[in-house]
Amino acid sequence: MTQVRFTKMHGLGNDFVVVEDFNLGLSNYEKLALFVCDRHFGVGADGLVLLQPSEKAPFRMRIFNADGSEAEMCGNALRCIGKYLYERGMARETVIDVEVHLAVKTLWLTLAGSSVVSVEVDMGEPVLESDLVPVAGERRRVVSEDITAAGKTFAMTAVSLGNPHCVVFVENVEAVPLWQWGPVLETHPAFPRRTNVEFVQVLSPGEARFIVWERGAGPTLACGSGACAVLVAGVLNKKLKRRATLHLPGGSLQVEWRGDNRIYLNGPAVEVFRGELLSLPDLM
């Protein structure tokens, strides 16, 4: 049986099983993700992250959600990969390019001695056109548009950072029944590829807190691309400045929408433990 070593990592509690998939011969990634992400029978994680060869950058990252579906983007996973590559000597510079879903993302590492303590990610330009997010209906920008789900009407703003997001501003995130509202918005017919959902409470023009229901994973303690979508939605709705600190259950992220129209995400990454998968039924 092929030996599969893994590393457990997280960005603000958004946790991942990282596997170097350079010559393992793995093929059933959906089943592997279901197996390793199970918190009772597997390792336990929000997602499976694979490091693979790339023709566009030194490395390629693929991420599969806990339900086995493949995600297009994950800012927290990218920060973890930056730390992983540098601390193992696989990347020797503090600026690293990584391919993810046909795009190349640049990571800037901040060090304390030889350890990576934080990573800034160029998340690219936000996508606002509804047919590209995607959101059903005629082509438009979806800003504070009504959507009805779970017997309630929400004012949503739709943003893509490579993956779709539905941002809803609320008075108090603690009063949000996430398990009730999150899944019905994720699977609403308005979103042909489903969507991540963020419920946001603005504290000031430079600060907000939010909770997230991640497509394919459910409630998570943090979401990097979600934080970027929240900032964009906050600017579009004139609720946030273009640079803000965003608080999640797992901690805080700094996000900036700069003059080059690109979103920059900054936050920590943590390695928890390493191990070896001993049971891989029908995964090759």
Helices and strands as residue ranges (DSSP letters): E 4-11, E 14-20, H 29-37, E 47-52, E 59-65, E 70-71, H 75-87, E 95-100, E 103-112, E 115-124, E 145-149, E 152-160, E 164-169, G 173-175, H 178-186, E 196-204, E 207-214, E 218-220, H 224-236, E 243-248, E 251-257, E 263-267, E 270-277
